[in-house]
Amino acid sequence: MKPYSPGSTPWSSDASNSSTSANRRYLAMNSVGYAWCVKSPENPHQTITVSFFDRSIQKDYHFTDYYNYDLCSINERAVLLGASGYDVKSKVDNATIYYRNHDSEQDSWERKIPLLKNEYITAISLTNVDTKNKYHNDSLIVVGTNFGYMRIFNAYGVCVNVLKTTPIVTIIASSVATIFTINHISNQVYTFSIIDVNQDYKFVQQNVLLPIKHHQDPSVPLIKGVFFNEYNDPCIVPGYDDTLLVLQSWRESHNSKWIPILNCHHSITNTTTKKNWKCWPLGVYDDKLNCIILKHNNHYPKFPLPLPIEIEIKLPIGDYLTKKKADPEHEEQEEDEDNDVDTAQDKSPEETFLRSVTMGKLISDTLNDESNDYDNDEIMEKINKYMVVFDKSLLMMFGESCKESKLNKALSIAKMIRSDKALVAATKIAERMQFMTLAMKIAKLREDLVSVEDEA
């Protein structure tokens, strides 16, 4: 189990410059930005550069690294670096972490992390900054080791807690101080835990089996991405199936479940000219995956890094991708165009229905979470939007079933409709197609719905 930071890559040679034998690697990468380091035989110390996707907010900066940092975490305000102590050649007596604000080094600090024999740091994390949250507008720093020790520091380097868990693979922390860890139990067995700092470090979920495994190709990473969405639901993209998973109902003990909401590979390989393209996930926001497109069958991002793109969430329930035949005359041109990804997909009412249910449930869980400091009006607006999409998609499925004269299927769909307005529309569809018995059954469903609402 090697030290791991979300978005990190192995060392690679600098193929863009034949005059140097320097190696480069990304230490960490997310929707905010990325940190990368350069090492050359001529220089005993590597250099680290911190870069941002939105350079109007922050400017890139770089510095010399005297500790050979191999772990990193970035948020909007600062960068956290760590020398894990994993490589004995690094000559680190004790592992070191270093915290630095992007704007200045005034409040920067570093400190040693005590290690036992054969122990090393496997993961470090900065909580995302939520400027709207009056209780957590400063970061927390979390450090985990292969022995399962977890230390939590405040933004000024004060250790505020120490915990002991199973061996830690990686850690991410949200803006409301929710800590998500991936733990290693045995060769192919991994678990996750969720700790709520606000509730005196209560384990909301503890050592729950995680549905990931190693790919048969050892060059494929175990984890391609792990992050929180905007409502602090943990998300992960395992390497073996390249599918974006979001954790639902995790606030309820013994009820968490992983929901696949996007097959990352299929979402970008919708033509034969793109069959070797891959997706490198960065984060999820507003029902879209923010990611980097990898071409030429690469498993990891190379240098220079292309600009991120956004892909709409599509639940993998059927083959509804728009298939296009490749034009041999334009195949080479398509391959050379940066970020040329056609994410247009056929609208599937069944997928739209299931997506509205899934995403609506996630937001409803957030609304019922008293520890979250969100704009409830904004959340309710999103829930109402999903309700409208829910009814429209069911009506589309109902109409298609009527056209195919599958009346039992149409009735089963009508039973899922939850609004009087949509039931009226379904009745009109049935009457227009002269399925009067079906129309009468839907009218009865409407009467039952109205009576339930009256009793409420």
LOGU-470919 format. One record per residue (C-alpha): residue in three letters; x, y, z. Coordinates in nm, 2 decimals, padded with zeros to 4 digits, always signed. Last residue first. Example, Ala and Ser with C-alpha at 12.3 -4.5 7.8 and 13.67 -1.06 7.14 Angstrom:
2
type | px | py | pz
SER | +01.37 | -00.11 | +00.71 $
ALA | +01.23 | -00.45 | +00.78 $
//
This chain:
456
type | px | py | pz
ALA | -05.31 | +01.49 | +00.50 $
GLU | -05.66 | +01.35 | +00.46 $
ASP | -05.73 | +01.58 | +00.16 $
GLU | -05.40 | +01.47 | +00.00 $
VAL | -05.49 | +01.10 | +00.04 $
SER | -05.83 | +01.17 | -00.12 $
VAL | -05.67 | +01.35 | -00.42 $
LEU | -05.44 | +01.06 | -00.48 $
ASP | -05.71 | +00.80 | -00.46 $
GLU | -05.92 | +01.01 | -00.71 $
ARG | -05.63 | +01.03 | -00.94 $
LEU | -05.57 | +00.66 | -00.93 $
LYS | -05.94 | +00.61 | -01.02 $
ALA | -05.90 | +00.84 | -01.32 $
ILE | -05.60 | +00.63 | -01.42 $
LYS | -05.82 | +00.32 | -01.42 $
MET | -06.09 | +00.50 | -01.62 $
ALA | -05.83 | +00.61 | -01.88 $
LEU | -05.70 | +00.25 | -01.91 $
THR | -06.06 | +00.13 | -01.97 $
MET | -06.10 | +00.41 | -02.23 $
PHE | -05.80 | +00.33 | -02.44 $
GLN | -05.92 | +00.54 | -02.73 $
MET | -05.57 | +00.68 | -02.81 $
ARG | -05.69 | +01.03 | -02.72 $
GLU | -05.85 | +00.89 | -02.41 $
ALA | -05.52 | +00.74 | -02.29 $
ILE | -05.33 | +01.06 | -02.36 $
LYS | -05.60 | +01.26 | -02.18 $
THR | -05.58 | +01.04 | -01.88 $
ALA | -05.20 | +01.07 | -01.87 $
ALA | -05.23 | +01.45 | -01.87 $
VAL | -05.47 | +01.44 | -01.58 $
LEU | -05.23 | +01.21 | -01.40 $
ALA | -04.95 | +01.46 | -01.46 $
LYS | -05.16 | +01.75 | -01.31 $
ASP | -05.26 | +01.54 | -01.01 $
SER | -04.90 | +01.48 | -00.92 $
ARG | -04.74 | +01.15 | -00.79 $
ILE | -04.70 | +00.94 | -01.10 $
MET | -04.57 | +00.59 | -01.02 $
LYS | -04.91 | +00.42 | -01.07 $
ALA | -04.91 | +00.57 | -01.42 $
ILE | -04.60 | +00.37 | -01.51 $
SER | -04.77 | +00.04 | -01.40 $
LEU | -05.07 | +00.14 | -01.61 $
ALA | -04.86 | +00.20 | -01.92 $
LYS | -04.69 | -00.14 | -01.87 $
ASN | -05.03 | -00.31 | -01.85 $
LEU | -05.14 | -00.12 | -02.16 $
LYS | -04.86 | -00.22 | -02.39 $
SER | -05.04 | -00.09 | -02.70 $
GLU | -04.70 | +00.02 | -02.85 $
LYS | -04.83 | +00.37 | -02.88 $
CYS | -04.96 | +00.34 | -02.52 $
SER | -04.62 | +00.23 | -02.39 $
GLU | -04.45 | +00.53 | -02.56 $
GLY | -04.71 | +00.77 | -02.41 $
PHE | -04.65 | +00.63 | -02.06 $
MET | -04.27 | +00.65 | -02.09 $
MET | -04.31 | +01.02 | -02.20 $
LEU | -04.55 | +01.08 | -01.91 $
LEU | -04.30 | +00.92 | -01.67 $
SER | -04.02 | +01.15 | -01.80 $
LYS | -04.24 | +01.46 | -01.76 $
ASP | -04.34 | +01.37 | -01.41 $
PHE | -03.99 | +01.31 | -01.28 $
VAL | -03.85 | +01.62 | -01.46 $
VAL | -04.11 | +01.83 | -01.28 $
MET | -04.02 | +01.66 | -00.95 $
TYR | -03.65 | +01.71 | -01.02 $
LYS | -03.71 | +02.09 | -01.06 $
ASN | -03.91 | +02.10 | -00.74 $
ILE | -03.61 | +01.94 | -00.56 $
LYS | -03.38 | +02.20 | -00.71 $
GLU | -03.59 | +02.48 | -00.60 $
MET | -03.62 | +02.32 | -00.25 $
ILE | -03.24 | +02.32 | -00.23 $
GLU | -03.21 | +02.69 | -00.32 $
ASP | -03.48 | +02.78 | -00.07 $
ASN | -03.30 | +02.58 | +00.19 $
ASP | -02.98 | +02.78 | +00.15 $
TYR | -02.72 | +02.55 | +00.30 $
ASP | -02.57 | +02.52 | +00.65 $
ASN | -02.55 | +02.14 | +00.68 $
SER | -02.55 | +02.01 | +01.04 $
GLU | -02.93 | +01.98 | +01.04 $
ASP | -02.93 | +01.72 | +00.76 $
ASN | -03.29 | +01.69 | +00.64 $
LEU | -03.22 | +01.91 | +00.34 $
THR | -02.91 | +01.71 | +00.25 $
ASP | -03.11 | +01.39 | +00.25 $
SER | -03.36 | +01.56 | +00.01 $
ILE | -03.07 | +01.65 | -00.21 $
LEU | -02.96 | +01.29 | -00.25 $
LYS | -03.31 | +01.16 | -00.30 $
GLY | -03.37 | +01.41 | -00.58 $
MET | -03.05 | +01.30 | -00.75 $
THR | -03.17 | +00.94 | -00.75 $
VAL | -03.53 | +01.00 | -00.84 $
SER | -03.45 | +01.25 | -01.11 $
ARG | -03.19 | +01.01 | -01.25 $
LEU | -03.43 | +00.72 | -01.26 $
PHE | -03.69 | +00.92 | -01.46 $
THR | -03.42 | +01.06 | -01.69 $
GLU | -03.29 | +00.72 | -01.75 $
GLU | -03.63 | +00.58 | -01.84 $
PRO | -03.71 | +00.89 | -02.05 $
SER | -03.39 | +00.83 | -02.25 $
LYS | -03.27 | +01.14 | -02.43 $
ASP | -03.01 | +01.04 | -02.69 $
GLN | -02.67 | +01.16 | -02.60 $
ALA | -02.46 | +01.46 | -02.68 $
THR | -02.13 | +01.44 | -02.51 $
ASP | -01.92 | +01.52 | -02.82 $
VAL | -01.57 | +01.55 | -02.69 $
ASP | -01.32 | +01.76 | -02.88 $
ASN | -01.11 | +01.85 | -02.57 $
ASP | -00.80 | +01.91 | -02.79 $
GLU | -00.84 | +01.84 | -03.16 $
ASP | -00.57 | +01.60 | -03.28 $
GLU | -00.79 | +01.28 | -03.27 $
GLU | -01.06 | +01.44 | -03.47 $
GLN | -00.82 | +01.55 | -03.74 $
GLU | -00.69 | +01.20 | -03.77 $
GLU | -01.04 | +01.05 | -03.81 $
HIS | -01.15 | +01.31 | -04.06 $
GLU | -01.09 | +01.12 | -04.39 $
PRO | -01.17 | +00.79 | -04.22 $
ASP | -01.52 | +00.92 | -04.12 $
ALA | -01.62 | +00.74 | -03.80 $
LYS | -01.97 | +00.62 | -03.76 $
LYS | -02.16 | +00.78 | -03.48 $
LYS | -02.34 | +00.61 | -03.20 $
THR | -02.55 | +00.83 | -02.97 $
LEU | -02.54 | +00.67 | -02.64 $
TYR | -02.86 | +00.51 | -02.51 $
ASP | -02.73 | +00.16 | -02.43 $
GLY | -02.91 | +00.10 | -02.11 $
ILE | -02.91 | +00.16 | -01.73 $
PRO | -02.58 | +00.35 | -01.68 $
LEU | -02.72 | +00.66 | -01.51 $
LYS | -02.63 | +00.97 | -01.71 $
ILE | -02.46 | +01.27 | -01.53 $
GLU | -02.37 | +01.54 | -01.78 $
ILE | -02.00 | +01.57 | -01.88 $
GLU | -01.80 | +01.88 | -01.81 $
ILE | -01.46 | +01.96 | -01.96 $
PRO | -01.12 | +02.03 | -01.80 $
LEU | -00.84 | +02.21 | -01.99 $
PRO | -00.55 | +02.00 | -02.11 $
LEU | -00.25 | +01.93 | -01.89 $
PRO | +00.09 | +01.98 | -02.04 $
PHE | +00.22 | +01.73 | -01.95 $
LYS | +00.04 | +01.39 | -01.92 $
PRO | -00.27 | +01.28 | -01.74 $
TYR | -00.28 | +00.91 | -01.64 $
HIS | -00.41 | +00.59 | -01.80 $
ASN | -00.31 | +00.69 | -02.15 $
ASN | -00.49 | +00.52 | -02.45 $
HIS | -00.38 | +00.79 | -02.70 $
LYS | -00.61 | +01.05 | -02.53 $
LEU | -00.69 | +01.14 | -02.17 $
ILE | -00.99 | +01.38 | -02.13 $
ILE | -00.98 | +01.57 | -01.80 $
CYS | -01.29 | +01.58 | -01.58 $
ASN | -01.57 | +01.78 | -01.42 $
LEU | -01.87 | +01.55 | -01.39 $
LYS | -02.21 | +01.73 | -01.41 $
ASP | -02.52 | +01.70 | -01.20 $
ASP | -02.46 | +02.05 | -01.05 $
TYR | -02.11 | +01.97 | -00.93 $
VAL | -01.90 | +01.66 | -00.94 $
GLY | -01.52 | +01.65 | -00.92 $
LEU | -01.18 | +01.59 | -01.09 $
PRO | -01.23 | +01.27 | -01.29 $
TRP | -00.97 | +01.15 | -01.55 $
CYS | -01.17 | +01.01 | -01.85 $
LYS | -01.02 | +00.79 | -02.11 $
TRP | -00.99 | +00.80 | -02.49 $
ASN | -00.90 | +00.48 | -02.68 $
LYS | -01.24 | +00.44 | -02.85 $
LYS | -01.25 | +00.80 | -02.95 $
THR | -01.22 | +00.75 | -03.33 $
THR | -01.49 | +00.47 | -03.30 $
THR | -01.74 | +00.72 | -03.17 $
ASN | -01.92 | +00.74 | -02.84 $
THR | -01.61 | +00.70 | -02.63 $
ILE | -01.66 | +00.99 | -02.39 $
SER | -01.96 | +00.89 | -02.18 $
HIS | -01.88 | +00.52 | -02.23 $
HIS | -01.56 | +00.56 | -02.02 $
CYS | -01.71 | +00.76 | -01.74 $
ASN | -02.00 | +00.53 | -01.68 $
LEU | -02.22 | +00.77 | -01.48 $
ILE | -02.45 | +00.76 | -01.18 $
PRO | -02.37 | +00.43 | -01.01 $
ILE | -02.53 | +00.44 | -00.67 $
TRP | -02.34 | +00.33 | -00.36 $
LYS | -02.55 | +00.25 | -00.05 $
SER | -02.55 | +00.37 | +00.31 $
ASN | -02.82 | +00.23 | +00.53 $
HIS | -02.64 | +00.09 | +00.83 $
SER | -02.66 | +00.42 | +01.02 $
GLU | -02.84 | +00.69 | +00.83 $
ARG | -02.63 | +00.99 | +00.72 $
TRP | -02.49 | +00.77 | +00.44 $
SER | -02.83 | +00.77 | +00.26 $
GLN | -02.66 | +00.77 | -00.08 $
LEU | -02.29 | +00.74 | -00.16 $
VAL | -02.21 | +00.85 | -00.52 $
LEU | -02.04 | +00.62 | -00.77 $
LEU | -01.88 | +00.73 | -01.10 $
THR | -01.79 | +00.42 | -01.31 $
ASP | -01.45 | +00.35 | -01.46 $
ASP | -01.49 | -00.03 | -01.41 $
TYR | -01.15 | -00.13 | -01.27 $
GLY | -01.02 | +00.21 | -01.19 $
PRO | -01.27 | +00.30 | -00.92 $
VAL | -01.44 | +00.64 | -00.95 $
ILE | -01.56 | +00.77 | -00.61 $
CYS | -01.81 | +01.01 | -00.47 $
PRO | -01.88 | +01.11 | -00.11 $
ASP | -02.19 | +01.33 | -00.06 $
ASN | -02.10 | +01.67 | +00.07 $
TYR | -02.38 | +01.87 | -00.10 $
GLU | -02.15 | +02.02 | -00.36 $
ASN | -02.01 | +01.67 | -00.45 $
PHE | -01.73 | +01.52 | -00.24 $
PHE | -01.42 | +01.36 | -00.38 $
VAL | -01.24 | +01.04 | -00.48 $
GLY | -01.09 | +00.99 | -00.83 $
LYS | -00.91 | +00.72 | -01.03 $
ILE | -00.89 | +00.47 | -00.75 $
LEU | -00.71 | +00.13 | -00.80 $
PRO | -00.50 | +00.28 | -01.08 $
VAL | -00.47 | +00.09 | -01.41 $
SER | -00.10 | +00.00 | -01.47 $
PRO | -00.15 | -00.34 | -01.29 $
ASP | -00.39 | -00.46 | -01.57 $
GLN | -00.62 | -00.71 | -01.41 $
HIS | -00.78 | -00.42 | -01.23 $
HIS | -00.77 | -00.42 | -00.85 $
LYS | -01.10 | -00.42 | -00.67 $
ILE | -01.37 | -00.17 | -00.55 $
PRO | -01.71 | -00.21 | -00.40 $
LEU | -01.63 | -00.07 | -00.05 $
LEU | -01.73 | -00.28 | +00.25 $
VAL | -01.84 | -00.07 | +00.55 $
ASN | -01.57 | -00.01 | +00.81 $
GLN | -01.76 | +00.25 | +01.01 $
GLN | -02.04 | +00.48 | +00.90 $
VAL | -02.15 | +00.78 | +01.10 $
PHE | -01.85 | +00.74 | +01.32 $
LYS | -01.88 | +01.02 | +01.57 $
TYR | -01.59 | +01.27 | +01.59 $
ASP | -01.75 | +01.48 | +01.86 $
GLN | -02.06 | +01.53 | +01.66 $
ASN | -01.93 | +01.82 | +01.45 $
VAL | -01.63 | +01.61 | +01.34 $
ASP | -01.86 | +01.36 | +01.17 $
ILE | -01.65 | +01.06 | +01.07 $
ILE | -01.73 | +00.85 | +00.77 $
SER | -01.57 | +00.51 | +00.71 $
PHE | -01.49 | +00.31 | +00.40 $
THR | -01.38 | -00.05 | +00.34 $
TYR | -01.14 | -00.23 | +00.12 $
VAL | -01.09 | -00.61 | +00.06 $
GLN | -00.87 | -00.73 | -00.22 $
ASN | -00.55 | -00.80 | -00.03 $
SER | -00.68 | -00.75 | +00.32 $
ILE | -00.85 | -00.48 | +00.53 $
HIS | -00.74 | -00.16 | +00.36 $
ASN | -00.93 | +00.16 | +00.46 $
ILE | -01.08 | +00.44 | +00.26 $
THR | -01.16 | +00.74 | +00.47 $
PHE | -01.43 | +01.01 | +00.45 $
ILE | -01.41 | +01.29 | +00.71 $
THR | -01.70 | +01.53 | +00.74 $
ALA | -01.58 | +01.87 | +00.85 $
VAL | -01.87 | +02.07 | +00.69 $
SER | -01.64 | +02.18 | +00.40 $
SER | -01.56 | +01.81 | +00.32 $
ALA | -01.26 | +01.59 | +00.41 $
ILE | -01.09 | +01.33 | +00.19 $
ILE | -00.87 | +01.05 | +00.31 $
THR | -00.67 | +00.77 | +00.14 $
VAL | -00.55 | +00.42 | +00.20 $
ILE | -00.57 | +00.40 | +00.58 $
PRO | -00.49 | +00.09 | +00.78 $
THR | -00.77 | +00.02 | +01.03 $
THR | -00.85 | +00.29 | +01.28 $
LYS | -00.68 | +00.48 | +01.57 $
LEU | -00.78 | +00.84 | +01.64 $
VAL | -00.59 | +01.15 | +01.74 $
ASN | -00.75 | +01.49 | +01.80 $
VAL | -00.70 | +01.87 | +01.80 $
CYS | -00.33 | +01.89 | +01.69 $
VAL | -00.25 | +02.26 | +01.65 $
GLY | -00.09 | +02.34 | +01.31 $
TYR | -00.25 | +02.67 | +01.24 $
ALA | -00.53 | +02.55 | +01.01 $
ASN | -00.65 | +02.30 | +01.28 $
PHE | -00.49 | +01.96 | +01.31 $
ILE | -00.64 | +01.61 | +01.30 $
ARG | -00.43 | +01.29 | +01.34 $
MET | -00.54 | +00.95 | +01.22 $
TYR | -00.34 | +00.64 | +01.30 $
GLY | -00.44 | +00.34 | +01.10 $
PHE | -00.10 | +00.16 | +01.08 $
ASN | -00.06 | +00.26 | +00.71 $
THR | -00.10 | +00.63 | +00.82 $
GLY | -00.35 | +00.91 | +00.81 $
VAL | -00.32 | +01.29 | +00.84 $
VAL | -00.63 | +01.52 | +00.85 $
ILE | -00.60 | +01.90 | +00.83 $
LEU | -00.90 | +02.12 | +00.91 $
SER | -00.96 | +02.43 | +00.71 $
ASP | -01.11 | +02.76 | +00.83 $
ASN | -01.46 | +02.88 | +00.74 $
HIS | -01.61 | +02.60 | +00.94 $
TYR | -01.85 | +02.74 | +01.20 $
LYS | -01.97 | +03.04 | +01.01 $
ASN | -02.05 | +02.83 | +00.70 $
LYS | -02.09 | +03.06 | +00.40 $
THR | -01.71 | +03.07 | +00.34 $
ASP | -01.71 | +02.69 | +00.29 $
VAL | -01.35 | +02.58 | +00.26 $
ASN | -01.28 | +02.23 | +00.15 $
THR | -01.11 | +02.02 | +00.43 $
LEU | -00.75 | +01.96 | +00.37 $
SER | -00.63 | +01.60 | +00.34 $
ILE | -00.33 | +01.38 | +00.39 $
ALA | -00.28 | +01.01 | +00.31 $
THR | -00.05 | +00.71 | +00.34 $
ILE | +00.19 | +00.84 | +00.61 $
TYR | +00.45 | +00.58 | +00.71 $
GLU | +00.50 | +00.31 | +00.97 $
ASN | +00.77 | +00.04 | +00.95 $
LYS | +00.88 | +00.12 | +01.31 $
LEU | +00.65 | +00.38 | +01.46 $
LEU | +00.61 | +00.72 | +01.33 $
PRO | +00.59 | +01.07 | +01.48 $
ILE | +00.46 | +01.34 | +01.24 $
LYS | +00.70 | +01.63 | +01.22 $
ARG | +00.57 | +01.98 | +01.17 $
GLU | +00.55 | +02.26 | +00.91 $
TRP | +00.40 | +02.60 | +00.91 $
SER | +00.28 | +02.87 | +00.68 $
ASP | +00.09 | +03.17 | +00.83 $
GLN | +00.29 | +03.44 | +00.66 $
GLU | +00.37 | +03.23 | +00.35 $
SER | +00.14 | +03.44 | +00.13 $
ASP | -00.16 | +03.42 | -00.11 $
HIS | -00.18 | +03.04 | -00.16 $
ASN | -00.16 | +02.97 | +00.21 $
ARG | +00.09 | +02.71 | +00.31 $
TYR | +00.08 | +02.39 | +00.52 $
TYR | +00.38 | +02.15 | +00.54 $
ILE | +00.37 | +01.79 | +00.67 $
THR | +00.67 | +01.59 | +00.77 $
ALA | +00.74 | +01.22 | +00.83 $
ASN | +01.00 | +01.14 | +01.09 $
ASP | +01.37 | +01.08 | +01.02 $
VAL | +01.32 | +01.15 | +00.65 $
LYS | +01.62 | +01.01 | +00.45 $
SER | +01.42 | +01.00 | +00.12 $
LYS | +01.60 | +00.67 | +00.04 $
VAL | +01.38 | +00.49 | +00.29 $
ASP | +01.08 | +00.57 | +00.07 $
TYR | +00.76 | +00.55 | +00.27 $
GLY | +00.85 | +00.84 | +00.50 $
SER | +00.54 | +01.02 | +00.39 $
ALA | +00.67 | +01.37 | +00.31 $
GLY | +00.35 | +01.57 | +00.31 $
LEU | +00.22 | +01.88 | +00.14 $
LEU | -00.09 | +02.08 | +00.22 $
VAL | -00.19 | +02.36 | -00.01 $
ALA | -00.41 | +02.66 | +00.07 $
ARG | -00.71 | +02.88 | +00.01 $
GLU | -00.93 | +02.72 | -00.25 $
ASN | -00.83 | +02.37 | -00.16 $
ILE | -00.54 | +02.15 | -00.23 $
SER | -00.40 | +01.82 | -00.09 $
CYS | -00.06 | +01.67 | -00.14 $
LEU | +00.16 | +01.37 | -00.08 $
ASP | +00.51 | +01.28 | -00.21 $
TYR | +00.71 | +01.57 | -00.06 $
ASN | +01.08 | +01.53 | -00.13 $
TYR | +01.18 | +01.72 | +00.19 $
TYR | +01.38 | +02.01 | +00.04 $
ASP | +01.11 | +02.12 | -00.21 $
THR | +01.20 | +02.43 | -00.41 $
PHE | +00.91 | +02.67 | -00.48 $
HIS | +00.64 | +02.74 | -00.73 $
TYR | +00.34 | +02.97 | -00.79 $
ASP | +00.04 | +02.98 | -01.01 $
LYS | -00.20 | +03.28 | -00.97 $
GLN | -00.54 | +03.25 | -00.80 $
ILE | -00.88 | +03.39 | -00.89 $
SER | -00.84 | +03.48 | -01.25 $
ARG | -00.63 | +03.17 | -01.29 $
ASP | -00.93 | +02.94 | -01.29 $
PHE | -00.78 | +02.60 | -01.35 $
PHE | -00.52 | +02.66 | -01.08 $
SER | -00.15 | +02.56 | -01.06 $
VAL | +00.08 | +02.48 | -00.76 $
THR | +00.44 | +02.41 | -00.88 $
ILE | +00.69 | +02.20 | -00.68 $
THR | +01.06 | +02.18 | -00.74 $
GLN | +01.27 | +01.87 | -00.66 $
HIS | +01.59 | +01.88 | -00.46 $
PRO | +01.91 | +01.70 | -00.54 $
ASN | +01.94 | +01.89 | -00.87 $
GLU | +02.14 | +01.76 | -01.17 $
PRO | +01.96 | +01.42 | -01.17 $
SER | +01.62 | +01.60 | -01.23 $
LYS | +01.30 | +01.61 | -01.04 $
VAL | +00.99 | +01.81 | -01.13 $
CYS | +00.68 | +01.84 | -00.92 $
TRP | +00.31 | +01.89 | -00.98 $
ALA | +00.03 | +02.05 | -00.78 $
TYR | -00.32 | +02.07 | -00.92 $
GLY | -00.63 | +02.30 | -00.94 $
VAL | -00.97 | +02.37 | -00.79 $
SER | -01.16 | +02.08 | -00.95 $
ASN | -00.91 | +01.83 | -00.81 $
MET | -00.55 | +01.72 | -00.87 $
ALA | -00.27 | +01.59 | -00.65 $
LEU | +00.11 | +01.52 | -00.66 $
TYR | +00.12 | +01.53 | -01.04 $
ARG | +00.44 | +01.38 | -01.17 $
ARG | +00.75 | +01.49 | -01.35 $
ASN | +01.09 | +01.34 | -01.44 $
ALA | +01.38 | +01.54 | -01.58 $
SER | +01.61 | +01.38 | -01.84 $
THR | +01.67 | +01.71 | -02.02 $
SER | +01.75 | +01.80 | -02.38 $
SER | +01.47 | +01.59 | -02.53 $
ASN | +01.21 | +01.83 | -02.39 $
SER | +00.84 | +01.72 | -02.44 $
ALA | +00.92 | +01.37 | -02.34 $
ASP | +00.97 | +01.48 | -01.98 $
SER | +00.99 | +01.13 | -01.82 $
SER | +00.70 | +01.01 | -01.61 $
TRP | +00.66 | +00.96 | -01.23 $
PRO | +00.34 | +00.81 | -01.12 $
THR | +00.01 | +01.01 | -01.09 $
SER | -00.19 | +01.18 | -00.82 $
GLY | -00.55 | +01.28 | -00.86 $
PRO | -00.65 | +01.19 | -00.51 $
SER | -00.34 | +01.15 | -00.29 $
TYR | -00.19 | +00.81 | -00.23 $
PRO | +00.10 | +00.67 | -00.02 $
LYS | +00.17 | +00.31 | -00.13 $
MET | +00.00 | +00.00 | +00.00 $
//
